[in-house]
Amino acid sequence: MFLSSISIWSSAVALLQVLGSLGIFLYGMKIMSEGVQKVAGDRMRAALSGMTSTRFRGVMTGFVTTTLVQSSSASTVLVVSFVNAGLLTLIQAIGVIMGANLGTTTTAWIVALIGKFAVSKIALPMIGIGLPLFFIGKDKARNWGEAAIGFGLVFLGLGLLKDSVPDLKAMLETDPGMAHSIENIISMLGGHGFGSVILFMVAGILLTLIVQSSSAAMAITITCALNGWFGDVAVDPLGVFRCSAAIVLGENIGTTVTAWLASAGANTNAKRAARAHFSFNVIGVIWCLALFYPFTSLVWSLADDLPYALRSANKSMSSSEIAFSTAIFHSTFNLANILLLVWFVPQIARLVTWWVKEGKAGTVAKLRYIGSSLVDIGELSLAEADGAIKRMAALTSEMFDGMVEVFNRPTEDLSARVAELKAMEDTCDDMLHDITSYLIQCSTHEIGSGNAMRITSSLRVVAELEEATDRIYRMVKVVQRKYEKGRDFSEIQHEELISSGAQVRMLLDVARNSLTGIDGTTYERAHEIEGRVDRLRKRNNKAAAKRMQEGAAVQTEMIFIDLNNHMEAIANHLLNVIQAGRREIRAD
């Protein structure tokens, strides 16, 4: 009984050591990713949102981004959110997703190299470099320090994970009960020919779903293979490698679940991007399963050609072959899948378009920018807010054009058009709430001072845009009331309002362009346009007062004054949008 209690206790401690090592690894990846995003976030945002040329550029961008942040899930969720915000088209997104799959293979190479050198010789110096920068340095130095600490913790966690996962042979002596249990589970999965490949693949899917990180799942897979959990490396190294390769295939499917969940509250194209990720990986797994034995034999032969310095990296020649063969398999599989399917991106887009149908026609989509299913993607998450704000500005322009259309057709019943404009105004209200909530949640995470100013400016911009849309809809209601009451404007009144409207429309274009950058000349031009609108309002209202003194219809003139005042108020809100963008640039 006493010995049994000791065995249970030692097993529990061993499990906690594995979990603790995994925790250090995942935490290191998190803060390294956040640090890299803070250092290079603007350039990464520009690279992702600038995917307007070829699918091959998209693949390269996805590869570089994922290599930097070391998370294909974060990159793919970011792509889904960019599609949701209208920053990427579906075809552009598929290219980035393909590259993200290749970028995440670097983790396997890092794990394979562990053992070639003492982990502490890299991990501890990196942490030692990062700590003073993190605590003493200013923004940029602090961000570099955070990235260095994260990098060190990643290596430290991998080293601890390698040491904490026990060798199965050694476990037979120290904890035979647990060792036999593991052997029984592996025996249940093995011995079924190709069926065992499927079973190990399913195990890889489940492992990735549990740890919610394909990189962590890959580290666990290689470590367990090295320690004899999938069979005796010395007796049947190729068989052990094939077990780990099958698990890797499952991990490639499991990693698509995160993006699938992230798209749950997104628009149709974002759902299609998530399904494209799933389809791309599943198609790759299908052809790889069909060629599993010759493909793994080819990879194994490539591992035989590794330089001696690498092959002797681990405890034995066979062990190093297992680690590097798994890394080669992961990279080769994803590279081959890209080379095979990159030519069929339009066909994949058509497949997911057929899979995910458009929403009901005639409805205005309510955008959702954040939800419980979205993972934290750090600094890059601000890019989604940028895209949403641009869509809100575009909707504001569309509303203004609709108001002008209603105004220019005074003798027609445009109730249906007014209802459409009301739906747009309601959508802008929803967007204000969603974007504000999203930005506030972003601000609760640790961000640089430049991005803090950016969030403040963005909050001001969405509030001003929403106020502008409120004013536009009030103008629509005033014009509708004029129609219902039979109040007709004179030709002079109509021309005066059209002149003011043209100036406001010009300012709308300047405001929309300012969302991507503004210089001093543009700001002065915007200020001049707003001044013209204000002068027109004063002149028009003065003329209306004079006409009333001369006996003109008071109610008609009051409607005219009301519309003039709304025009000037809209111009003020748009100038505030431009000023918010200018302050952000000055802060940077």
Sequence and secondary structure as in RCSB ss.txt:
>XXXX:A:sequence
MFLSSISIWSSAVALLQVLGSLGIFLYGMKIMSEGVQKVAGDRMRAALSGMTSTRFRGVMTGFVTTTLVQSSSAS
TVLVVSFVNAGLLTLIQAIGVIMGANLGTTTTAWIVALIGKFAVSKIALPMIGIGLPLFFIGKDKARNWGEAAIG
FGLVFLGLGLLKDSVPDLKAMLETDPGMAHSIENIISMLGGHGFGSVILFMVAGILLTLIVQSSSAAMAITITCA
LNGWFGDVAVDPLGVFRCSAAIVLGENIGTTVTAWLASAGANTNAKRAARAHFSFNVIGVIWCLALFYPFTSLVW
SLADDLPYALRSANKSMSSSEIAFSTAIFHSTFNLANILLLVWFVPQIARLVTWWVKEGKAGTVAKLRYIGSSLV
DIGELSLAEADGAIKRMAALTSEMFDGMVEVFNRPTEDLSARVAELKAMEDTCDDMLHDITSYLIQCSTHEIGSG
NAMRITSSLRVVAELEEATDRIYRMVKVVQRKYEKGRDFSEIQHEELISSGAQVRMLLDVARNSLTGIDGTTYER
AHEIEGRVDRLRKRNNKAAAKRMQEGAAVQTEMIFIDLNNHMEAIANHLLNVIQAGRREIRAD
>XXXX:A:secstr
 HHHHHHHHHHHHHHHHHHHHHHHHHHHHHHHHHHHHHHHHHHHHHHHHT  S HHHHHHHHHHHHHHHT HHHH
HHHHHHHHHTTSS HHHHHHHHHHHHHHTTHHHHHHHHBTTB THHHHHHHHHHHHHHHHHS HHHHHHHHHHHH
HHHHHHHHHHHHHHS  HHHHHHH HHHHHHHHHHHHHHSSSTHHHHHHHHHHHHHHHHHHT HHHHHHHHHHHH
HTTTTS TTT HHHHHHHHHHHHHHHHHHTHHHHHHHTTTS HHHHHHHHHHHHHHHHHHHHHHHTHHHHHHHHH
HHHHTS HHHHTSSSSHHHHHHHHHHHHHHHHHHHHHHHHHGGGHHHHHHHHHHHS    TT         TT  
  GGGGHHHHHHHHHHHHHHHHHHHHHHHHHHT TTS  HHHHHHHHHHHHHHHHHHHHHHHHHHHHHTS   HH
HHHHHHHHHHHHHHHHHHHHHHHHHHHHHHHHHHHT    HHHHHHHHHHHHHHHHHHHHHHHHTT   HHHHHH
HHHHHHHHHHHHHHHHHHHHHHHHTT  HHHHHHHHHHHHHHHHHHHHHHHHHHHHHHHHHH 
